[in-house]
C-alpha cells in the first residue's frame, strides 16, 4: 500500500530538515531545500513503485 505524500511529509519532514540544516548551516536554505524535495516528490510520486532503485 502506498503512503500519501501528506503522510510522508509529516513522517519525514523533521529528519530531512535537520539533515539539510546540518549541510547548509542556514535555516532558510534548509527550508527551501525541504520545500524543493517535497515538490519533486509530488511531481514524481506516481512513478514510484516502492523499490530502492
N, CA, C and O atoms as a Maestro MAE file, in Angstrom:
{
 s_m_m2io_version
 :::
 2.0.0
}

f_m_ct {
 s_m_title
 :::
 protein
 m_atom[212] {
  # First column is atom index #
  i_m_mmod_type
  r_m_x_coord
  r_m_y_coord
  r_m_z_coord
  i_m_residue_number
  s_m_chain_name
  s_m_pdb_residue_name
  s_m_pdb_atom_name
  i_m_atomic_number
  :::
  1 25 0.840 -1.184 0.000 1 A "UNK " " N  " 7
  2 3 0.000 0.000 0.000 1 A "UNK " " CA " 6
  3 2 0.884 1.246 0.000 1 A "UNK " " C  " 6
  4 15 1.804 1.359 0.811 1 A "UNK " " O  " 8
  5 25 0.611 2.159 -0.890 2 A "UNK " " N  " 7
  6 3 1.400 3.382 -0.993 2 A "UNK " " CA " 6
  7 2 0.931 4.400 0.035 2 A "UNK " " C  " 6
  8 15 -0.265 4.546 0.287 2 A "UNK " " O  " 8
  9 25 1.884 5.096 0.621 3 A "UNK " " N  " 7
  10 3 1.565 6.179 1.538 3 A "UNK " " CA " 6
  11 2 1.295 7.444 0.736 3 A "UNK " " C  " 6
  12 15 1.880 7.653 -0.327 3 A "UNK " " O  " 8
  13 25 0.409 8.283 1.252 4 A "UNK " " N  " 7
  14 3 0.160 9.561 0.591 4 A "UNK " " CA " 6
  15 2 1.348 10.486 0.836 4 A "UNK " " C  " 6
  16 15 2.096 10.316 1.798 4 A "UNK " " O  " 8
  17 25 1.506 11.453 -0.040 5 A "UNK " " N  " 7
  18 3 2.598 12.411 0.117 5 A "UNK " " CA " 6
  19 2 2.439 13.181 1.426 5 A "UNK " " C  " 6
  20 15 3.433 13.515 2.071 5 A "UNK " " O  " 8
  21 25 1.212 13.461 1.818 6 A "UNK " " N  " 7
  22 3 0.964 14.158 3.085 6 A "UNK " " CA " 6
  23 2 1.483 13.339 4.267 6 A "UNK " " C  " 6
  24 15 2.094 13.886 5.186 6 A "UNK " " O  " 8
  25 25 1.242 12.042 4.241 7 A "UNK " " N  " 7
  26 3 1.736 11.158 5.302 7 A "UNK " " CA " 6
  27 2 3.261 11.125 5.309 7 A "UNK " " C  " 6
  28 15 3.889 11.190 6.366 7 A "UNK " " O  " 8
  29 25 3.842 11.025 4.131 8 A "UNK " " N  " 7
  30 3 5.307 11.006 4.006 8 A "UNK " " CA " 6
  31 2 5.892 12.322 4.507 8 A "UNK " " C  " 6
  32 15 6.904 12.329 5.209 8 A "UNK " " O  " 8
  33 25 5.255 13.432 4.146 9 A "UNK " " N  " 7
  34 3 5.716 14.753 4.597 9 A "UNK " " CA " 6
  35 2 5.764 14.814 6.123 9 A "UNK " " C  " 6
  36 15 6.780 15.195 6.705 9 A "UNK " " O  " 8
  37 25 4.663 14.437 6.760 10 A "UNK " " N  " 7
  38 3 4.605 14.513 8.222 10 A "UNK " " CA " 6
  39 2 5.562 13.527 8.891 10 A "UNK " " C  " 6
  40 15 6.062 13.785 9.986 10 A "UNK " " O  " 8
  41 25 5.809 12.419 8.241 11 A "UNK " " N  " 7
  42 3 6.693 11.393 8.801 11 A "UNK " " CA " 6
  43 2 8.170 11.785 8.710 11 A "UNK " " C  " 6
  44 15 8.947 11.487 9.617 11 A "UNK " " O  " 8
  45 25 8.560 12.454 7.615 12 A "UNK " " N  " 7
  46 3 9.978 12.683 7.351 12 A "UNK " " CA " 6
  47 2 10.435 14.137 7.356 12 A "UNK " " C  " 6
  48 15 11.631 14.399 7.226 12 A "UNK " " O  " 8
  49 25 9.519 15.086 7.501 13 A "UNK " " N  " 7
  50 3 9.889 16.495 7.406 13 A "UNK " " CA " 6
  51 2 11.064 16.855 8.321 13 A "UNK " " C  " 6
  52 15 12.064 17.402 7.856 13 A "UNK " " O  " 8
  53 25 10.950 16.553 9.607 14 A "UNK " " N  " 7
  54 3 11.987 16.991 10.549 14 A "UNK " " CA " 6
  55 2 13.322 16.307 10.303 14 A "UNK " " C  " 6
  56 15 14.370 16.933 10.460 14 A "UNK " " O  " 8
  57 25 13.308 15.041 9.923 15 A "UNK " " N  " 7
  58 3 14.565 14.345 9.618 15 A "UNK " " CA " 6
  59 2 15.255 14.966 8.405 15 A "UNK " " C  " 6
  60 15 16.463 15.198 8.419 15 A "UNK " " O  " 8
  61 25 14.480 15.231 7.362 16 A "UNK " " N  " 7
  62 3 15.051 15.845 6.155 16 A "UNK " " CA " 6
  63 2 15.530 17.256 6.462 16 A "UNK " " C  " 6
  64 15 16.612 17.659 6.035 16 A "UNK " " O  " 8
  65 25 14.718 18.004 7.206 17 A "UNK " " N  " 7
  66 3 15.102 19.375 7.563 17 A "UNK " " CA " 6
  67 2 16.409 19.388 8.364 17 A "UNK " " C  " 6
  68 15 17.316 20.161 8.055 17 A "UNK " " O  " 8
  69 25 16.507 18.547 9.378 18 A "UNK " " N  " 7
  70 3 17.727 18.516 10.204 18 A "UNK " " CA " 6
  71 2 18.949 18.128 9.376 18 A "UNK " " C  " 6
  72 15 20.026 18.698 9.551 18 A "UNK " " O  " 8
  73 25 18.781 17.157 8.472 19 A "UNK " " N  " 7
  74 3 19.893 16.749 7.616 19 A "UNK " " CA " 6
  75 2 20.337 17.913 6.727 19 A "UNK " " C  " 6
  76 15 21.530 18.197 6.621 19 A "UNK " " O  " 8
  77 25 19.383 18.576 6.097 20 A "UNK " " N  " 7
  78 3 19.733 19.682 5.203 20 A "UNK " " CA " 6
  79 2 20.273 20.877 5.979 20 A "UNK " " C  " 6
  80 15 21.132 21.596 5.471 20 A "UNK " " O  " 8
  81 25 19.797 21.101 7.179 21 A "UNK " " N  " 7
  82 3 20.339 22.164 8.021 21 A "UNK " " CA " 6
  83 2 21.791 21.859 8.398 21 A "UNK " " C  " 6
  84 15 22.627 22.761 8.447 21 A "UNK " " O  " 8
  85 25 22.083 20.597 8.661 22 A "UNK " " N  " 7
  86 3 23.465 20.236 9.010 22 A "UNK " " CA " 6
  87 2 24.407 20.459 7.825 22 A "UNK " " C  " 6
  88 15 25.584 20.767 8.012 22 A "UNK " " O  " 8
  89 25 23.887 20.303 6.611 23 A "UNK " " N  " 7
  90 3 24.713 20.538 5.427 23 A "UNK " " CA " 6
  91 2 24.844 22.018 5.105 23 A "UNK " " C  " 6
  92 15 25.930 22.493 4.772 23 A "UNK " " O  " 8
  93 25 23.744 22.742 5.204 24 A "UNK " " N  " 7
  94 3 23.738 24.143 4.759 24 A "UNK " " CA " 6
  95 2 24.112 25.130 5.864 24 A "UNK " " C  " 6
  96 15 24.594 26.228 5.585 24 A "UNK " " O  " 8
  97 25 23.890 24.740 7.105 25 A "UNK " " N  " 7
  98 3 24.143 25.621 8.265 25 A "UNK " " CA " 6
  99 2 23.300 26.903 8.212 25 A "UNK " " C  " 6
  100 15 23.647 27.908 8.832 25 A "UNK " " O  " 8
  101 25 22.184 26.854 7.460 26 A "UNK " " N  " 7
  102 3 21.323 28.022 7.333 26 A "UNK " " CA " 6
  103 2 19.871 27.571 7.326 26 A "UNK " " C  " 6
  104 15 19.462 26.766 6.489 26 A "UNK " " O  " 8
  105 25 19.095 28.100 8.268 27 A "UNK " " N  " 7
  106 3 17.689 27.731 8.435 27 A "UNK " " CA " 6
  107 2 16.888 27.959 7.154 27 A "UNK " " C  " 6
  108 15 16.129 27.086 6.734 27 A "UNK " " O  " 8
  109 25 17.052 29.113 6.538 28 A "UNK " " N  " 7
  110 3 16.263 29.454 5.352 28 A "UNK " " CA " 6
  111 2 16.623 28.579 4.151 28 A "UNK " " C  " 6
  112 15 15.745 28.176 3.389 28 A "UNK " " O  " 8
  113 25 17.892 28.290 3.986 29 A "UNK " " N  " 7
  114 3 18.324 27.407 2.903 29 A "UNK " " CA " 6
  115 2 17.771 26.004 3.124 29 A "UNK " " C  " 6
  116 15 17.290 25.369 2.185 29 A "UNK " " O  " 8
  117 25 17.837 25.523 4.352 30 A "UNK " " N  " 7
  118 3 17.311 24.192 4.667 30 A "UNK " " CA " 6
  119 2 15.813 24.126 4.391 30 A "UNK " " C  " 6
  120 15 15.334 23.140 3.831 30 A "UNK " " O  " 8
  121 25 15.071 25.158 4.772 31 A "UNK " " N  " 7
  122 3 13.629 25.184 4.495 31 A "UNK " " CA " 6
  123 2 13.356 25.174 2.991 31 A "UNK " " C  " 6
  124 15 12.464 24.462 2.529 31 A "UNK " " O  " 8
  125 25 14.108 25.950 2.234 32 A "UNK " " N  " 7
  126 3 13.937 25.976 0.778 32 A "UNK " " CA " 6
  127 2 14.229 24.598 0.171 32 A "UNK " " C  " 6
  128 15 13.514 24.143 -0.722 32 A "UNK " " O  " 8
  129 25 15.269 23.952 0.655 33 A "UNK " " N  " 7
  130 3 15.627 22.642 0.130 33 A "UNK " " CA " 6
  131 2 14.593 21.576 0.489 33 A "UNK " " C  " 6
  132 15 14.319 20.682 -0.311 33 A "UNK " " O  " 8
  133 25 14.025 21.667 1.680 34 A "UNK " " N  " 7
  134 3 12.955 20.742 2.058 34 A "UNK " " CA " 6
  135 2 11.753 20.947 1.137 34 A "UNK " " C  " 6
  136 15 11.157 19.981 0.659 34 A "UNK " " O  " 8
  137 25 11.404 22.203 0.894 35 A "UNK " " N  " 7
  138 3 10.291 22.504 0.002 35 A "UNK " " CA " 6
  139 2 10.557 21.934 -1.394 35 A "UNK " " C  " 6
  140 15 9.670 21.333 -1.999 35 A "UNK " " O  " 8
  141 25 11.760 22.121 -1.895 36 A "UNK " " N  " 7
  142 3 12.124 21.598 -3.210 36 A "UNK " " CA " 6
  143 2 12.075 20.072 -3.220 36 A "UNK " " C  " 6
  144 15 11.637 19.475 -4.203 36 A "UNK " " O  " 8
  145 25 12.515 19.443 -2.147 37 A "UNK " " N  " 7
  146 3 12.494 17.980 -2.037 37 A "UNK " " CA " 6
  147 2 11.078 17.450 -2.159 37 A "UNK " " C  " 6
  148 15 10.820 16.517 -2.921 37 A "UNK " " O  " 8
  149 25 10.153 18.048 -1.403 38 A "UNK " " N  " 7
  150 3 8.773 17.563 -1.441 38 A "UNK " " CA " 6
  151 2 8.054 17.972 -2.720 38 A "UNK " " C  " 6
  152 15 7.139 17.271 -3.152 38 A "UNK " " O  " 8
  153 25 8.434 19.063 -3.326 39 A "UNK " " N  " 7
  154 3 7.869 19.440 -4.615 39 A "UNK " " CA " 6
  155 2 8.236 18.397 -5.666 39 A "UNK " " C  " 6
  156 15 7.390 17.960 -6.446 39 A "UNK " " O  " 8
  157 25 9.500 18.008 -5.677 40 A "UNK " " N  " 7
  158 3 9.943 16.988 -6.642 40 A "UNK " " CA " 6
  159 2 9.285 15.642 -6.357 40 A "UNK " " C  " 6
  160 15 8.940 14.906 -7.282 40 A "UNK " " O  " 8
  161 25 9.116 15.326 -5.083 41 A "UNK " " N  " 7
  162 3 8.404 14.085 -4.727 41 A "UNK " " CA " 6
  163 2 6.979 14.136 -5.251 41 A "UNK " " C  " 6
  164 15 6.480 13.147 -5.787 41 A "UNK " " O  " 8
  165 25 6.321 15.275 -5.102 42 A "UNK " " N  " 7
  166 3 4.958 15.448 -5.599 42 A "UNK " " CA " 6
  167 2 4.887 15.222 -7.109 42 A "UNK " " C  " 6
  168 15 3.953 14.590 -7.604 42 A "UNK " " O  " 8
  169 25 5.866 15.736 -7.831 43 A "UNK " " N  " 7
  170 3 5.872 15.593 -9.283 43 A "UNK " " CA " 6
  171 2 6.110 14.152 -9.735 43 A "UNK " " C  " 6
  172 15 5.676 13.762 -10.819 43 A "UNK " " O  " 8
  173 25 6.787 13.375 -8.923 44 A "UNK " " N  " 7
  174 3 7.218 12.043 -9.357 44 A "UNK " " CA " 6
  175 2 6.624 10.879 -8.576 44 A "UNK " " C  " 6
  176 15 6.950 9.729 -8.869 44 A "UNK " " O  " 8
  177 25 5.773 11.132 -7.601 45 A "UNK " " N  " 7
  178 3 5.308 10.065 -6.736 45 A "UNK " " CA " 6
  179 2 4.490 9.009 -7.483 45 A "UNK " " C  " 6
  180 15 4.493 7.841 -7.091 45 A "UNK " " O  " 8
  181 25 3.794 9.400 -8.548 46 A "UNK " " N  " 7
  182 3 3.000 8.408 -9.282 46 A "UNK " " CA " 6
  183 2 3.874 7.406 -10.027 46 A "UNK " " C  " 6
  184 15 3.393 6.346 -10.429 46 A "UNK " " O  " 8
  185 25 5.143 7.726 -10.215 47 A "UNK " " N  " 7
  186 3 6.068 6.818 -10.902 47 A "UNK " " CA " 6
  187 2 6.819 5.905 -9.931 47 A "UNK " " C  " 6
  188 15 7.511 4.983 -10.361 47 A "UNK " " O  " 8
  189 25 6.688 6.152 -8.640 48 A "UNK " " N  " 7
  190 3 7.414 5.381 -7.621 48 A "UNK " " CA " 6
  191 2 6.737 4.035 -7.423 48 A "UNK " " C  " 6
  192 15 5.526 3.973 -7.212 48 A "UNK " " O  " 8
  193 25 7.515 2.950 -7.489 49 A "UNK " " N  " 7
  194 3 6.959 1.605 -7.347 49 A "UNK " " CA " 6
  195 2 7.291 0.964 -6.010 49 A "UNK " " C  " 6
  196 15 6.939 -0.194 -5.783 49 A "UNK " " O  " 8
  197 25 7.960 1.687 -5.120 50 A "UNK " " N  " 7
  198 3 8.289 1.144 -3.806 50 A "UNK " " CA " 6
  199 2 9.678 0.557 -3.705 50 A "UNK " " C  " 6
  200 15 10.084 0.129 -2.625 50 A "UNK " " O  " 8
  201 25 10.411 0.524 -4.790 51 A "UNK " " N  " 7
  202 3 11.769 -0.034 -4.778 51 A "UNK " " CA " 6
  203 2 12.799 0.999 -4.384 51 A "UNK " " C  " 6
  204 15 12.482 2.179 -4.237 51 A "UNK " " O  " 8
  205 25 14.012 0.564 -4.216 52 A "UNK " " N  " 7
  206 3 15.125 1.449 -3.853 52 A "UNK " " CA " 6
  207 2 15.984 1.783 -5.053 52 A "UNK " " C  " 6
  208 15 17.135 2.182 -4.876 52 A "UNK " " O  " 8
  209 25 15.482 1.641 -6.252 53 A "UNK " " N  " 7
  210 3 16.272 1.880 -7.468 53 A "UNK " " CA " 6
  211 2 16.425 3.329 -7.734 53 A "UNK " " C  " 6
  212 15 17.060 3.713 -8.717 53 A "UNK " " O  " 8
  :::
 }
 m_bond[211] {
  # First column is bond index #
  i_m_from
  i_m_to
  i_m_order
  :::
  1 1 2 1
  2 2 3 1
  3 3 4 2
  4 3 5 1
  5 5 6 1
  6 6 7 1
  7 7 8 2
  8 7 9 1
  9 9 10 1
  10 10 11 1
  11 11 12 2
  12 11 13 1
  13 13 14 1
  14 14 15 1
  15 15 16 2
  16 15 17 1
  17 17 18 1
  18 18 19 1
  19 19 20 2
  20 19 21 1
  21 21 22 1
  22 22 23 1
  23 23 24 2
  24 23 25 1
  25 25 26 1
  26 26 27 1
  27 27 28 2
  28 27 29 1
  29 29 30 1
  30 30 31 1
  31 31 32 2
  32 31 33 1
  33 33 34 1
  34 34 35 1
  35 35 36 2
  36 35 37 1
  37 37 38 1
  38 38 39 1
  39 39 40 2
  40 39 41 1
  41 41 42 1
  42 42 43 1
  43 43 44 2
  44 43 45 1
  45 45 46 1
  46 46 47 1
  47 47 48 2
  48 47 49 1
  49 49 50 1
  50 50 51 1
  51 51 52 2
  52 51 53 1
  53 53 54 1
  54 54 55 1
  55 55 56 2
  56 55 57 1
  57 57 58 1
  58 58 59 1
  59 59 60 2
  60 59 61 1
  61 61 62 1
  62 62 63 1
  63 63 64 2
  64 63 65 1
  65 65 66 1
  66 66 67 1
  67 67 68 2
  68 67 69 1
  69 69 70 1
  70 70 71 1
  71 71 72 2
  72 71 73 1
  73 73 74 1
  74 74 75 1
  75 75 76 2
  76 75 77 1
  77 77 78 1
  78 78 79 1
  79 79 80 2
  80 79 81 1
  81 81 82 1
  82 82 83 1
  83 83 84 2
  84 83 85 1
  85 85 86 1
  86 86 87 1
  87 87 88 2
  88 87 89 1
  89 89 90 1
  90 90 91 1
  91 91 92 2
  92 91 93 1
  93 93 94 1
  94 94 95 1
  95 95 96 2
  96 95 97 1
  97 97 98 1
  98 98 99 1
  99 99 100 2
  100 99 101 1
  101 101 102 1
  102 102 103 1
  103 103 104 2
  104 103 105 1
  105 105 106 1
  106 106 107 1
  107 107 108 2
  108 107 109 1
  109 109 110 1
  110 110 111 1
  111 111 112 2
  112 111 113 1
  113 113 114 1
  114 114 115 1
  115 115 116 2
  116 115 117 1
  117 117 118 1
  118 118 119 1
  119 119 120 2
  120 119 121 1
  121 121 122 1
  122 122 123 1
  123 123 124 2
  124 123 125 1
  125 125 126 1
  126 126 127 1
  127 127 128 2
  128 127 129 1
  129 129 130 1
  130 130 131 1
  131 131 132 2
  132 131 133 1
  133 133 134 1
  134 134 135 1
  135 135 136 2
  136 135 137 1
  137 137 138 1
  138 138 139 1
  139 139 140 2
  140 139 141 1
  141 141 142 1
  142 142 143 1
  143 143 144 2
  144 143 145 1
  145 145 146 1
  146 146 147 1
  147 147 148 2
  148 147 149 1
  149 149 150 1
  150 150 151 1
  151 151 152 2
  152 151 153 1
  153 153 154 1
  154 154 155 1
  155 155 156 2
  156 155 157 1
  157 157 158 1
  158 158 159 1
  159 159 160 2
  160 159 161 1
  161 161 162 1
  162 162 163 1
  163 163 164 2
  164 163 165 1
  165 165 166 1
  166 166 167 1
  167 167 168 2
  168 167 169 1
  169 169 170 1
  170 170 171 1
  171 171 172 2
  172 171 173 1
  173 173 174 1
  174 174 175 1
  175 175 176 2
  176 175 177 1
  177 177 178 1
  178 178 179 1
  179 179 180 2
  180 179 181 1
  181 181 182 1
  182 182 183 1
  183 183 184 2
  184 183 185 1
  185 185 186 1
  186 186 187 1
  187 187 188 2
  188 187 189 1
  189 189 190 1
  190 190 191 1
  191 191 192 2
  192 191 193 1
  193 193 194 1
  194 194 195 1
  195 195 196 2
  196 195 197 1
  197 197 198 1
  198 198 199 1
  199 199 200 2
  200 199 201 1
  201 201 202 1
  202 202 203 1
  203 203 204 2
  204 203 205 1
  205 205 206 1
  206 206 207 1
  207 207 208 2
  208 207 209 1
  209 209 210 1
  210 210 211 1
  211 211 212 2
  :::
 }
}
